[in-house]
Every structure is written in C-alpha cells, then in structure tokens.
Amino acid sequence: MGKTKGLNKPEFEVGSEVRIADRAFLENFLEAGQYHNELESEQLDYAGRIAKVKSVEFFHGGDEIYTLEDVPGVWHEECLSAA
C-alpha cells in the first residue's frame, strides 16, 4: 500500500521490470489471504521471476494490484520488488 510513493501512486510504473517474491513469501501471502485479489496456487510457480508491469489498479484503501506481461493472475504490491 504505497510503500514509498503514497496512496494511489504506483510503486512500479507500467513498463518497468519487477521481481516476483520468492516461493516461501508467496506461500505465506497466499495462506494469510488478507488482501484483495488473492493469489492463485498456480502463481507460486512464478516465484523469483522478473517480469514487466502491464497495468496497475488501485482498491479503496490504497492496495495496488498489478498485472504482469506473460505472467498469469494479478499481483499485490507486497509480492513485487524492483528488478
């Protein structure tokens, strides 16, 4: 939720490269299930990969949800870092 740039301002711009969190993080994130658009189990196979941001959406409260190029599903900001 706006780690450094604040609410409703994307941490990662469209076209930028991001790294998906490692599998252990994703498994814990999936188990916690506390965010909008929870991960699907098949997304765990993409742990650690680098991908480009295709789009970003915001939910009320500032949750940032990303779609990545050539990677299925949607990704919460917490599951991504700058590549």
C-alpha positions as CSV (number, residue, x, y, z in Angstrom):
1,M,0.0,0.0,0.0
2,G,2.1,2.8,-1.2
3,K,5.4,1.7,0.2
4,T,7.3,4.8,-0.8
5,K,5.2,6.9,-3.1
6,G,1.9,7.0,-1.1
7,L,-1.6,6.0,-1.7
8,N,-2.9,5.7,-5.3
9,K,0.6,6.3,-6.8
10,P,2.1,3.1,-8.2
11,E,5.3,1.8,-6.8
12,F,6.1,0.3,-10.2
13,E,5.2,2.1,-13.4
14,V,3.7,0.4,-16.4
15,G,6.6,-1.0,-18.5
16,S,9.0,-1.2,-15.5
17,E,10.6,-4.6,-14.5
18,V,9.7,-6.2,-11.2
19,R,10.9,-9.3,-9.4
20,I,8.2,-11.6,-8.0
21,A,8.9,-12.6,-4.4
22,D,10.4,-16.0,-3.5
23,R,8.2,-19.0,-3.1
24,A,8.2,-19.0,0.7
25,F,6.9,-15.4,0.8
26,L,4.2,-16.2,-1.8
27,E,3.1,-19.3,0.1
28,N,2.8,-17.3,3.3
29,F,1.0,-14.5,1.5
30,L,-1.5,-17.0,0.0
31,E,-2.1,-18.6,3.4
32,A,-2.7,-15.3,5.1
33,G,-5.4,-14.3,2.5
34,Q,-5.8,-10.8,3.8
35,Y,-5.8,-8.8,0.6
36,H,-8.0,-8.1,-2.4
37,N,-7.4,-10.5,-5.4
38,E,-5.7,-13.3,-3.5
39,L,-3.0,-15.3,-5.3
40,E,-4.0,-18.5,-7.1
41,S,-1.9,-21.6,-6.3
42,E,-0.5,-21.7,-9.9
43,Q,1.1,-18.3,-9.4
44,L,3.6,-19.9,-7.0
45,D,5.4,-21.3,-10.0
46,Y,6.5,-17.8,-11.0
47,A,8.3,-17.1,-7.7
48,G,11.6,-15.2,-8.2
49,R,10.9,-14.4,-11.9
50,I,11.4,-11.0,-13.5
51,A,8.5,-9.5,-15.5
52,K,7.3,-6.2,-16.9
53,V,4.3,-4.4,-15.4
54,K,1.4,-4.4,-17.9
55,S,-1.1,-2.5,-15.8
56,V,-1.9,-1.3,-12.2
57,E,-5.2,-0.8,-10.4
58,F,-6.0,0.6,-7.0
59,F,-8.5,-0.6,-4.5
60,H,-10.1,1.6,-1.8
61,G,-7.6,1.9,0.9
62,G,-4.6,2.1,-1.5
63,D,-4.0,-1.6,-2.3
64,E,-2.0,-1.7,-5.6
65,I,-2.8,-4.7,-7.8
66,Y,-0.6,-5.3,-10.8
67,T,-0.9,-7.3,-14.0
68,L,2.4,-8.5,-15.4
69,E,3.3,-9.3,-19.0
70,D,3.4,-13.1,-19.8
71,V,2.6,-14.0,-16.2
72,P,-0.9,-15.2,-15.2
73,G,-3.0,-13.6,-12.4
74,V,-2.9,-10.4,-10.6
75,W,-0.2,-9.5,-8.1
76,H,-0.3,-7.4,-5.0
77,E,2.4,-4.8,-4.4
78,E,3.7,-6.7,-1.4
79,C,4.6,-9.6,-3.7
80,L,6.8,-7.5,-6.0
81,S,10.1,-5.6,-5.8
82,A,12.1,-3.5,-8.2
83,A,14.2,-5.8,-10.5
